[in-house]
Amino acid sequence: MPLTADADIARLLEQTRTIAMVGASDKPQRDSHRVMAWLIERGYRVLPVNPRITGQHVHGEYVWRELDQIDVPIDMVDCFVNSDQVGAVVDQAILAGAKSIWMQLGVVDEAAAARAEAAGLEVVMDRCPKIEIPRLGIAPVGAAD
């Protein structure tokens, strides 16, 4: 079952440091662009993944084509993709050794969530960390370290 309890979501966000954002955009008007900037301001390292803009930089970070190219441990994969694309992202996240999957608002795939959980990943569906972090009162990354 995806995480729904506030305490579980808060714990996940507090333990997360590195986020791979699949579907990150270089377009300032896109939600993924704004959420990425906001998460960086909160102290998270956000690594953009988008095959359409691979090799470019978004908010100072190199854009990766696929999750398996990232050479640092991934705590969370934030899915800014349509629900019908989440299954492939989850399969890549499992292979990349990610610890959790976060499906953005409106993104739901029960089968992909079940696969992720069976592989030991925690899952959040149909939520946005930019909303959840202030709602749950989570301090910026590193503030309590």
Buried (B, 14 or more C-beta within 10 A) or exposed (E): EBBEEEEEBBBBBBEBBBBBBBBBBBEEEBBBBEBBBBBBEBEBBBBBBBEEBBEEEBBEBEBBEBBEEBEEEBBBBBBBBEBEBBBEBBBBBBEBBBBBBBBBEEBBBEEBBBBBBEBEBBBBBEBBBBEBBEEBEBEEBEEEE
